C-alpha cells in the first residue's frame, strides 16, 4: 500500500499555491500537482501581459502572510476608483488620484499581471514546498475508503486523506467528484488588451457603463519607464458579435473606436496590443465539499468580472479553508467532514451572493427604461454624497472583514 498523504492540491496557480503556502506555515506539507511548467523568470519579466488582476487589501495581506509578496516583481498600485454611466448623471469616486506612486496608506489595492503573480507563487513554493510537482497531468481521480486516489499520466498513483481542487473553471477534480455546476450564460463576451493613452491614469481605476456593457480602464505597469503611467489594461463587456467585430479591427481603427467610446477620459488612445475575447459565464458548484475533498477558487465559482473580485474571493477561500483545517489540527483532527462543511458554510453563501449581485448590477446598468435609469442615477448620486455608505462599500470591497476571527486577521 502506497503512503497516504495528508493533502494533495491539484492546481498550482495563485489560489492553489497560496493554500499550500499557508498550510506549510501551519506545519502541514501539501503535495502540489501543477499542470504548468517551471517558469522562466527572465522571460516572464521581459513580457508584458495585457491583462491585470485587481488584488484587494485582503489578498495582499494573505500574500504577505504566505511569504510570496516580496517576490512580486512588477506591480501598479491604485489609489482611486471612478464609476459612472454614459447615459446618466450619477457618478461614484473612491479614494483620490495621485501623480506619484501611492503609499501603502493611500492605495486601495494593486494591479498585477497574472504571469507576475504566478511567478512569485511558484518561486516561493519551490523554496518551501517539499513535494511540488510541475508539468503534471492528472488523468483519474477516484474516491476510496477514507481516501482519494489520484492517477497521473505517467502511471503514478497518489492516495490522500484530503484532496483540494484548485484547478480552475473547468475543474477536473470537480468533474471526477461528480459535483454539479450551475451555469449562467450572460450571452456576452469580454474583450481585453493593453492600451497606451495620451493622458496619465494617475493611479485611478475607471469604469464607464454603456448600454452594451461596462468598459474598465485598469492601470498597469509599463516595461518602458518613459511611458510609465500611460499604460492600462481594458476589460470591455460586449455582446458576442460586437466583441468579435471590435477584436478584428486593425489597431488604428480600434484605437479610434476606444477613444470615442471612452469619451476621451484619458485623451486619445495611442496604442493597443492584440485583442483577446472570452465568453462571460457565471458558474457555481452546487457543493464545495465532499468527504475528504474541497473545491476552492474558480473550481468552486466564477463570477462576472464587473468588480474584479474573482481572484480575491478565491484567496479568501484559501484562507478560510486553511484556518478551519489548522484549527482542527491542534485538536488532533484532520479534514473532518464537519470541518469541511464549516468551510463551505462560511464561503458558499458569501460567494453566491457576490455572484448574483454582480449579475444584477450588470443587468441594471444596461437597462434603458426611464424608471430604471432614474433609479440607477439617483442611487449613484446618493452613494457619492454619503461618506458612510462609501466607507461601507470600501470595507466590503477590501475583503478584510472576511478574515476577522481567523488566524489571518489583519491587525
C-alpha angles and dihedrals in degrees: 000000000000121000115282108230123214095228139358120194117201106205128043102203126110098299098038093042093047089052092052092048094048091048091049090054088053092054099263120119112207126200106234121203109197122184090200122088126236105290122236104235096202092049093048093049092047094054124071113218111218091217129069134190121220107230114204124217089260092054091048090050091051093047089052090049091052094050094240097105096079089058094058101115104188127029140157115208117206125206101183143041129198125190127178143148121246092220098045147056099235119107136167125205124189125189119344143280117263129196091198128052106284119246120238089262092053101043124097093196144313134268113220134174114244090234091056092049093047091049092053093047092048095047091051092048091051087055100049112012110089096199107037112148123191132195088028124154119201110209104173139020123186133178114231134173105310092333143069123231119216119192120198128208091255091058096258114145123205127190122202141176090218129031117192118196111211095149102121139252094320091049115185089194091057091047094049091047087055094234110160122231129218111214128195112192109205091196086230138104135217118233115200138178141131121266139188118219133199093234123054119252092228090214093293124135110215133196125184121189118222126183087254094051143288125311114206126198109198121187114238137181119262128221088215112072092202090059096043110136094025101078123089138170115230129208111190119186110210143154108276095251092050091049092051092047094049093045090055094055119107115252096260094051092044092051090050091049093048092047089055097042092048090052088236089286088160097023123253119352102237103182140013134189122224112295127242125200127202131177117250116230132153114221130189126181109227088224131022096199144040126178104300093357136093134180122214137177120359090350086070102032144001118192135188111283089230095113098022091237101128096095092042096055087048090057089050089052089056093049096047093046093049092046092053093046096047092045091057093041088068087060092051095258126122128192093340115181092244091051091054092045089052089055091050092048092051096047112028097062093049093045094048090049090051091049094051092043092054090047091050094047091048090052095045094049093056096049118107101188108124098237091052094045090050093047091047094051093042091051094051091048093049093050091048090054096047113073091188092057091047090051090052091051092049094046089055094043095052090059096216092120090068091059095055113119091020131103087255097057112139111243 
